[in-house]
């Protein structure tokens, strides 16, 4: 029996719930690497963050609830940002996102025509099983140097892989080619994004402005914009922010008396744990850092107080109090310090 469909991505059968709407709520992960030298951003990318991303890219689209599949999983939504002198305009590297997820599940909706549990299971295996079409192409991500495949070679390979599939082999050639177009466009897009991050973090640099190169609060403010966008799309969405930095804020023109001058505050012998927390709250409020009140947001920090110019160990509790006040004012009840970036957003 031969099945066919028109177009690349479409809506499911009339009255059916789109598969993308049946996925567990997405948690957007934003990883922020400090370029000021307080952490080794190049090594963190190469040895910690990149390997964990490669594992996620094996199947980043999640699996829907209530469709009879033996497993369920939330989609992957990952962006890499950096801290520099003016972090609000710093480079931004989206790796995979909900738009990619919608594209993939839109294709599966169209292929399956509101698929039954059995049919969906077959398609999922054809795409994401051990020798699935996407699985085979995604092996490119594990290479040390990413070279995006050509569209022609990729599509030819995907169509060929359908010969050994459970459901896709019964589609007509036009439908197979249309499916291959979607799969390959995703593979090529993901590989180009990963390649761009690889290129940037091979030699990341921060150009100081007025001897300032660590606008941490600006980078955090950026994440609140992402949080509000995500919350507008789906109030059930979640956000995880992982920051690799000494958390000693330093932006161009920062006043010695500013509530944002974390190093000055921490090293001032008059600063108590209570006053540090109060100043952290002031810093968040004055900077406009505020997450949606009902959104679940997790924060992880790697390297607080360390770096080439670390604060004394006996002052770290003051810095912790400062950021505790900051996060609470921003709408986050708890944050965690970690020893490895692998531990964040997992």
C-alpha positions in Angstrom: 0.0 0.0 0.0 1.4 3.4 -0.9 0.8 6.6 1.0 1.3 10.1 -0.2 1.1 13.7 1.0 1.5 17.2 -0.4 3.7 19.9 0.9 6.6 19.8 3.4 4.9 20.6 6.7 1.2 21.0 7.4 -1.6 20.7 9.8 -2.9 17.4 11.1 -6.3 16.0 10.1 -9.3 18.2 10.8 -10.2 18.1 14.5 -6.9 16.3 15.6 -4.6 17.9 18.1 -1.2 18.7 16.6 1.5 16.4 17.9 3.6 19.4 18.9 0.9 20.4 21.3 1.1 17.0 23.0 4.8 17.3 23.9 5.8 17.8 27.6 6.4 21.5 28.4 9.7 22.7 26.9 12.5 24.0 29.2 14.6 26.6 27.4 18.2 26.4 28.5 20.4 29.4 28.2 24.1 28.9 28.8 26.1 32.1 29.4 29.9 32.1 29.1 32.0 35.0 30.5 34.6 36.3 28.0 36.4 38.5 30.6 38.8 35.8 31.5 37.2 34.9 34.8 36.5 31.5 33.4 38.0 29.7 30.4 35.1 30.0 28.0 36.9 28.2 25.2 37.6 25.1 27.2 34.2 25.2 28.8 32.6 25.1 25.4 34.9 22.5 24.0 35.2 20.1 27.0 31.9 20.5 28.8 29.1 22.3 27.1 29.6 21.0 23.5 29.7 17.3 24.4 26.5 17.6 26.4 24.8 19.3 23.5 25.9 16.6 21.1 24.0 14.0 23.2 20.9 16.2 23.1 21.1 16.6 19.4 20.7 12.9 18.8 17.0 13.5 19.2 16.1 17.0 20.3 12.4 17.0 19.3 10.9 15.2 22.3 8.1 12.6 22.3 4.4 13.4 22.7 2.2 12.4 25.7 -0.9 10.3 25.3 -0.1 8.7 22.0 0.8 5.2 23.2 4.6 5.5 22.9 6.7 3.6 25.4 8.7 6.8 26.3 7.9 10.5 26.6 10.4 13.3 26.6 10.4 17.1 26.4 11.9 18.9 23.5 15.4 20.5 23.7 15.7 24.3 23.4 19.2 25.5 23.9 20.9 28.9 23.3 24.4 30.0 24.0 25.1 33.6 25.0 28.2 35.4 26.2 29.2 38.1 28.7 31.3 40.9 27.4 31.5 44.7 27.9 28.0 45.3 26.6 26.2 42.0 27.0 22.9 43.2 25.8 24.3 43.3 22.3 26.7 40.3 22.7 26.8 37.3 20.3 24.0 34.9 20.6 24.1 31.3 19.3 20.7 29.5 19.1 21.5 25.8 18.7 18.1 24.1 18.7 14.6 25.5 19.5 10.9 25.1 19.5 10.7 26.2 15.8 12.8 23.2 14.9 10.6 21.0 17.0 7.4 22.3 15.4 8.9 21.6 11.9 9.7 18.0 12.7 6.4 17.2 14.4 4.5 19.0 11.6 6.1 16.7 9.2 5.2 13.6 11.2 1.6 14.9 11.5 1.4 15.3 7.8 2.9 11.9 7.1 0.8 10.0 9.6 -2.5 11.9 8.9 -3.4 12.0 12.6 -1.5 8.8 13.2 -2.7 6.0 15.4 -0.4 4.9 18.3 0.9 2.1 16.2 1.5 4.2 13.1 3.2 6.9 15.2 5.4 4.3 16.8 6.5 3.1 13.4 7.3 6.6 12.1 9.2 7.5 15.3 11.3 4.4 14.9 11.9 5.1 11.2 13.1 8.6 12.1 14.8 8.2 15.5 15.5 4.5 15.9 19.0 3.1 15.9 19.2 3.3 12.1 16.5 5.9 11.7 16.7 8.6 9.0 17.4 11.4 11.4 19.6 9.3 13.7 21.9 8.4 10.8 22.3 12.1 9.7 22.7 13.3 13.2 25.9 11.4 13.6 27.6 14.3 11.8 27.3 16.3 15.1 29.7 13.9 16.9 32.6 14.9 14.6 35.2 17.2 16.1 34.9 19.5 13.1 31.4 20.1 11.8 31.0 20.3 8.1 27.3 20.8 7.1 26.3 18.2 4.4 25.1 19.2 1.0 21.4 19.2 0.6 21.6 16.8 -2.4 23.8 14.2 -0.6 21.8 14.4 2.6 18.4 13.9 0.9 19.7 11.0 -1.2 21.0 9.3 1.9 17.7 9.8 3.8 15.6 8.5 0.9 17.9 5.5 0.7 17.5 4.8 4.4 13.7 4.6 4.0 14.2 1.3 2.1 14.8 -0.4 5.4 12.0 1.4 7.3 8.7 0.1 8.7 6.3 2.8 7.5 8.3 5.2 5.3 9.1 2.5 2.8 5.4 2.3 1.8 5.3 6.0 0.8 5.5 7.0 -2.8 8.8 8.5 -4.0 7.5 12.1 -4.0 6.5 11.8 -0.4 9.8 10.3 0.6 11.7 13.1 -1.1 9.5 15.7 0.6 10.2 14.1 4.0 13.9 14.0 3.2 13.8 17.8 2.5 12.5 18.6 6.0 14.9 16.2 7.8 17.9 17.5 5.8 16.9 21.2 6.3 16.9 20.5 10.1 20.2 18.7 10.0 21.9 21.4 7.9 20.5 24.2 10.1 21.6 22.5 13.3 25.0 21.8 11.9 25.5 25.4 10.7 24.6 26.7 14.2 26.9 24.3 15.9 29.7 25.2 13.4 29.2 28.9 14.1 29.5 28.3 17.9 32.6 26.2 17.3 34.2 28.9 15.2 33.5 31.7 17.8 34.6 29.8 20.8 37.8 28.6 19.2 39.2 32.1 20.0 36.6 34.1 21.9 37.7 37.6 22.8 36.2 40.5 24.8 37.1 44.0 23.7 37.2 46.1 26.8 35.4 49.4 27.0 36.7 51.7 29.7 38.6 48.7 31.2 35.2 47.0 31.6 34.5 43.5 30.1 32.1 41.8 32.4 28.5 43.1 32.0 26.9 40.2 33.9 23.7 42.0 34.6 23.2 42.9 31.0 23.5 39.2 30.0 20.9 38.3 32.7 18.6 41.0 31.6 18.7 39.4 28.1 17.4 36.2 29.6 14.3 37.9 31.0 13.4 38.9 27.5 13.7 35.3 26.3 11.6 34.2 29.4 8.8 36.7 28.6 8.7 35.6 24.9 8.6 31.9 26.0 5.9 32.5 28.6 3.8 34.3 26.1 4.0 31.3 23.7 3.2 28.8 26.5 2.6 29.7 30.2 3.7 26.2 31.1 7.2 26.7 29.6 10.2 26.6 31.9 13.6 28.3 31.8 17.0 27.2 32.9 19.9 29.7 33.1 23.5 28.5 33.5 26.2 31.2 34.0 29.9 30.4 33.9 31.4 33.6 35.5 33.1 35.0 38.6 29.8 37.0 39.0 31.8 40.2 39.6 29.9 42.7 37.5 31.8 45.3 35.6 30.3 47.4 32.9 31.4 50.6 31.1 30.8 53.7 33.2 29.9 51.8 36.4 30.0 54.0 39.4 32.1 53.2 42.5 29.0 53.6 44.5 26.7 51.6 42.3 24.7 48.8 43.7 25.9 46.9 40.6 29.6 47.2 41.7 29.8 43.7 43.2 33.6 43.6 43.7 33.6 47.0 45.5 30.6 45.9 47.7 32.1 42.5 48.6 35.6 43.9 49.5 34.1 46.8 51.6 34.7 45.7 55.1 31.5 47.5 56.2 29.4 45.2 54.0 27.5 42.6 56.0 25.6 39.6 54.7 22.3 41.5 55.2 23.4 44.7 53.5 24.9 42.7 50.6 21.5 40.9 50.1 19.7 44.3 50.2 22.1 45.7 47.6 21.6 42.7 45.3 17.9 43.3 45.5 18.4 47.0 44.6 20.6 46.0 41.6 17.9 43.7 40.1 15.2 46.3 40.6 17.2 49.2 39.1 18.2 47.0 36.2 14.7 45.9 35.4 15.6 42.2 35.8 12.3 40.4 36.4 11.1 37.0 35.3 7.4 36.2 34.7 5.9 35.7 38.2 4.4 32.2 37.5 7.2 30.8 35.4 9.5 28.1 36.7 13.1 29.4 36.4 16.2 27.6 37.5 19.6 29.3 37.8 23.0 27.6 38.1 26.4 29.4 38.5 29.9 28.1 37.9 33.0 29.9 39.1 31.5 32.5 41.4 34.2 34.6 43.1 37.1 32.8 41.2 39.2 33.8 38.2 42.5 35.7 37.8 41.5 38.2 40.5 39.4 36.1 42.9 37.8 37.5 46.0 39.1 36.3 49.3 37.5 33.0 50.4 36.2 34.5 53.6 34.3 37.1 51.5 32.5 34.6 49.3 29.5 34.4 51.7 29.0 38.1 51.0 28.9 37.6 47.3 26.5 34.7 47.7 24.2 36.9 49.8 24.4 39.7 47.2 23.3 37.3 44.4 20.7 35.7 46.6 19.0 39.1 47.0 19.4 39.7 43.3 17.7 36.5 42.3 14.9 36.8 44.8 14.1 40.3 43.6 14.1 39.0 40.0 11.5 36.4 40.9 13.7 33.3 41.5 13.4 31.6 44.9 16.6 29.6 44.7 19.9 29.3 42.7 22.7 26.8 42.8 26.4 26.9 42.5 27.9 24.0 40.6 31.4 22.6 39.9 30.8 21.6 36.3 28.7 23.0 33.5 27.5 19.4 32.8 25.5 19.6 36.0 23.5 22.5 34.9 20.1 22.3 33.2 20.1 18.5 33.2 
